[in-house]
Amino acid sequence: MCTGLRFTDPEGNLYFGRNLDVGIDYGKKLIITPRNYPLPYKFLDDSKTVKATIGMGIVMDDYPLYFDCCNEDGLCIAGLNFPHYAQFSDGPVDGKTNLAPYELMMWVTQEFSSVAEVKQALKNVNLVNKALIDSLPVAPLHWLISDQHEAIVLEQSRQYGLRVFENHLGVLTNSPDFAWQMTNLCNYTGLTPHDAKPQTWTKQNIIPLGVGTGSIGLPGDSVPASRFVKAAYLNANYPTVEGETANVAKFFNILKAVAMVKGSVVNVKGKYEYTVYTACYSAKTKTYYYNLYNDFNLHSCQLTDDQVNGNKLVVMDA
């Protein structure tokens, strides 16, 4: 599972990140990919990176498999689990830009600087059911892509093929698809941060017993639809704040409100689903902030000139 989030501050600076919720922690590293790093493709000509990228993920065969990442221009992308809906092509299609799903994040961050550019290019993209290594399964993902101006969701499914959605909410979770999540959101138009007022029912005075009565019905469980509603509600109603420290705190406050606590969810394999890490990238300072399930200290790493122009991956334990 997972929850993705983005917003901008009053000055238009982007904050982007996510909760990573899994049943098994397969390992995670803070990864910086510099410019001029070899970038192989399955169906396109091999190339080299042109924009430094920072994010969380794992490295396999010297390839950065990011869970979420942002490039030095402030274009960010996160892959979230999309089970039962994601469907990728059996093979490449002539005339299309054919990409394996695991290649999408590096392709986006290396080829483009804005969501507007990405939207145009996605009109000719075909995602092919191919893993980095044949022995690996292909992860069923959909993606949240954002810059400081706008955000989109990319999904490829059996029913609809490849679709791109405008995402004004700045939130993404998991299945069902984004269109369903947006329709479901209409069931919660009665939510408000303002307390309910006393009423009279057939001469009986009914008085609210505490604060928060305007948000009775706001979901609190961990299913994707509930996390979508709650994250969207909090993102829409959290007051604007000034400065990076306050905005990073805002980001973590929202995502921690939809985080999974060990013991609250046990998946079909008998494993605890929990929030392994929460991360937030500040595009203004090019700083990646994160904390871990067992370590609430706020860690950070900033893109520097040495890292941007390095000649190898920078891989740090998270």
C-alpha positions, 0 to 999 in steps of 0.5 A, spaced: 500 500 500 502 507 500 500 514 500 503 519 495 502 527 497 504 534 494 502 541 495 506 548 494 507 553 499 504 560 499 511 562 494 509 556 490 515 552 492 513 544 491 513 539 497 512 532 494 513 525 498 509 519 500 508 513 505 511 507 503 507 501 506 509 494 505 508 487 509 516 486 508 521 491 508 525 489 502 531 494 504 531 501 502 537 506 500 537 513 499 540 514 492 543 520 488 544 518 481 548 524 478 548 526 471 552 522 466 550 516 469 549 510 464 542 509 463 540 502 459 533 501 456 529 495 454 526 498 448 530 504 447 537 506 445 541 506 451 543 513 454 546 517 460 543 521 465 542 529 464 539 531 470 541 529 477 536 525 481 535 524 489 530 519 492 529 512 496 529 505 493 534 500 492 539 498 487 540 492 482 545 491 477 547 498 478 540 500 476 537 505 481 530 502 482 526 508 485 520 508 490 520 515 489 524 521 486 525 528 484 530 531 479 534 537 480 529 541 476 523 539 481 520 534 477 518 529 482 515 522 481 512 516 486 510 509 484 504 506 488 502 499 488 496 498 484 494 491 484 488 488 480 488 494 476 495 495 473 495 491 466 501 492 461 502 490 454 505 483 452 510 486 448 512 493 444 508 497 439 511 499 433 511 507 433 510 508 440 515 510 446 516 503 449 518 503 456 518 497 462 514 500 468 521 500 472 524 505 467 518 510 467 521 514 473 528 515 470 525 516 463 521 521 466 526 525 471 531 525 465 527 527 459 523 532 462 523 538 467 515 539 467 509 536 468 506 539 461 512 536 457 511 529 461 503 530 459 505 531 452 510 525 451 505 520 455 500 520 449 505 516 445 507 511 451 506 504 451 508 500 458 511 493 457 510 487 461 518 487 462 522 487 469 529 489 470 531 481 471 527 476 468 526 472 475 523 478 478 515 480 478 513 486 474 510 491 480 503 493 478 504 500 479 501 507 478 504 513 478 503 520 481 508 525 477 508 533 480 512 539 479 511 546 482 505 548 478 501 541 477 500 534 478 498 528 474 496 520 475 498 515 470 495 509 470 495 503 465 489 498 466 486 492 462 480 496 461 482 503 459 489 502 457 494 508 458 490 514 462 493 520 464 488 524 470 489 531 472 490 531 480 488 537 483 488 534 490 495 532 490 493 525 493 494 518 491 493 511 494 492 505 491 486 501 488 481 502 485 483 506 479 483 514 480 477 515 477 473 511 482 477 514 488 474 521 485 467 519 484 467 516 491 470 522 494 463 525 492 460 521 498 464 526 503 462 533 501 458 534 508 465 533 511 467 540 514 473 542 519 467 547 523 464 544 529 456 542 528 451 547 531 446 545 536 439 542 533 432 541 535 429 535 533 421 534 535 422 539 541 429 535 543 435 539 544 441 536 541 448 539 543 454 536 540 459 533 545 465 535 543 470 538 538 471 535 531 463 534 530 464 537 523 468 531 521 464 525 523 464 520 518 472 522 516 475 515 515 480 512 519 481 505 517 487 503 512 484 501 506 486 505 500 479 509 499 479 511 506 486 513 506 485 517 499 479 521 503 483 522 509 489 525 506 485 529 501 481 532 506 487 534 510 491 537 505 485 541 503 484 544 510 491 544 513 492 552 514 498 555 509 504 556 513 510 559 512 518 557 511 521 550 509 521 547 517 513 549 517 511 546 511 516 540 512 512 539 518 505 540 515 507 534 510 509 529 515 503 531 520 498 529 514 502 523 512 503 520 519 495 521 520 494 516 514 500 511 516 499 504 518 501 502 525 504 495 526 498 490 528 493 494 525 493 490 518 495 483 517 495 481 510 493 475 507 500 472 507 500 473 515 505 479 515 504 486 518 503 492 513 506 498 516 509 504 514 516 503 513 518 510 511 515 517 510 519 522 505 518 529 503 522 533 498 523 540 498 524 542 491 526 549 493 532 547 497 533 540 493 533 537 500 530 530 501 527 529 508 525 522 511 524 518 517 523 511 519 518 506 522 522 505 528 526 512 528 522 518 528 528 523 527 528 527 521 533 525 517 535 529 510 540 529 504 541 535 500 543 535 492 550 538 492 554 540 486 559 534 488 553 529 488 550 532 481 556 532 477 559 525 480 561 519 476 557 514 480 551 512 484 551 515 491 547 510 496 546 511 503 543 507 508 536 509 510 
